[in-house]
Amino acid sequence: MTTIIASLRWSLDVDCPSCEKILDLADSPYADNQDIVVAVFNNNWDALKGYEVTCKFCKHEFKIDEIEY
């Protein structure tokens, strides 16, 4: 039997309320924060409620209210 390597791809997308660009919190510089990764992969969505995000495009600061999937 042949074996293969599986590849996991994930994203946590938010729209900046200021410039309206899409930010992927699974991508750098956000993914460097293990709080996001741990919360997502442990299905602990509430741990990200109130999480502060700074838009890498316009530097606007905002908080996550909830995560839907």
C-alpha positions, 0 to 999 in steps of 0.5 A, a space after each residue: 500500500 502506498 503512503 502519502 503525506 497529508 497537508 493541513 491548511 487552515 485560516 482564520 479570516 477577519 475583515 478590518 473594520 477600517 480598511 476592509 481588507 481581509 486578514 488571515 490570523 493563521 498567517 504571519 505576523 498573527 500566527 506567531 501568537 500561539 494563543 490563536 493556534 491553541 484556541 482554534 485547534 482545541 475548539 476553544 473559540 471563546 478564548 479568542 473573544 476580545 482578542 485584540 488585532 492590529 491590521 497589518 495594512 492600516 494599523 487599525 486596532 479592533 477586537 474579535 467578538 466571536 468566531 463562526 464556522 
